């Protein structure tokens, strides 16, 4: 059984309440439940972590390296666009990183169209709501298997 880490960024604890035009009404708990169920179906463990503290996110990524997780799926929220500290923490990882976003960043504000994470991620999935997460997990599982083949 492999272990994958889902990292949720700043303000994601407010999913279901904030800007339904972009994020719908699904809650973070519902996203995590869907990923956990898919993980079980695929025979893998999924751990989800959310914080509004950038340092705590970096520390969780460091721990993921030490734990030797098999892949990371991340929606860093606003940190996506400017947090080089988060980007550098992710660069420590030697496993596939899949960046996901519920909304299509490229169809929104100009500042949301740039990601400091994308250049170190294996791939990027955006604009499909909860399905971005589902596709991201499937992509991370596939990339992890390919990396070990």
N, C-alpha and C positions, 0 to 999 in steps of 0.2 A: 504494500500500500504506500503510495506516494503522498506527500503533504504539500499543499499549495496554500499560499497566503494571499488573502484579499485585503488590500489596503484601501480604506476609505478616508478621504481627506477632509479638510476644513468645511464645516457647515453641513456635512452629509447626514449628521444626526437630525437635521431638520427636513430631510426628504419627506414628502407627503404633506408638508406645510408650506414650503417655500417655492415660489414661482412655478406653479403647476403648468404654465404655458411651456416651460422648458423641461421640467422634471416629472410631470405627471403627479399622480397622487399616491404612488407606491412609497412605502416607508422603507427605511434602512433594514428593519427587522424582516420585512418581506423579501427584500433582495437577498439578505443573508440566508434566509430559509430556502429560497429557490436554489442558491448556489450549493448549500449543504446537501439538499436532496439530489441535485445533479452529481455532486461529488460522490455520494453513496452509490448512485446508479453506475458511475464510472469506476467505482472501486477505490476512490481516493478520499483523503481527509482534506477538508477545507476549513481553514481558520480565518475568521474575519476580524479586522481591527480597525477602529475608527477613533480619531482624535482631532481636536481643534488646536492642538499644540504641536508646532512644527518640530521641536526638539524631541518630543515623545515619538513622533513618527520616525525620525531618524534613528532613535534608539531601538525601535521595533525592527527596523530594517537591519541594523547591526546584529540584533539577536537572530533574525532570520538567517543571516550568513552563518552564524555560529551553529544554529540548529540544522543547517544544511537542508533547508526547504528545497523542494524540487522545481518550484516556479512561483512567480509573483504576478498577480493581477493588481493594477493600481488605477484608481481614479483619484488623483491628487486634488481635485477641485481647483480653486484659485491658485494653489501652489504650483500647479502645472505651468503657469505662465511666467514665473519669476524665481522660484526657489532653487537656486544653485546648490544650496546645502542639501536639500532633498535629492537633487539629481546626483550629487557626489556620493551620498549614502547609497543610492541605488546602484551606482557604478561599481561599488564594492562587490555586488552579487555576481556570481558566476553561472547563474541559472537564467532561463528565459524570463523576461519581463514583458507583460502585455499591458499596454495603456488603454484604458477604456473611459468613455464618457457617455452619459445618457443623451445629451443633446449634441447636435452637430456644431462643434465649435467654429467651424469655418463659415457657418451661416449666421453667426452672431457678431458681437462687438469685435472690432479690429484687434484689441488686446488679447482676446480669447483665441485668436487664430495662430498663436505661436506657443509651442510647448518646449520647455527645456528638457523634458523627459524623452521625447520621441526619438532623438538621435541615439539613445542607448537602449531603447526598447526593441524587442523582436518585432513587434507590430503594434498597430493602433486601430481601435474599433470605436466608432462614435456615431451617434445619431439614432440609435435603435432602442432607446429607453432601457428597460430591464434586459432586453435581448443583447445589448452591448456586453453586459456582464456574463451572460450565458455563453455567448460567442467567445468572449475573452477567456473564460475558463477552459472551454474546449480547445482553443488555440494554445493555451499554456500547457495543457496536458499533451497535445500533439507535439509541440516544440520540445518539451521535456523528453518525450519518448525518442524523438529524432536525435536529440543531443546525446542520448545514451546508447544509441544504436551503433 
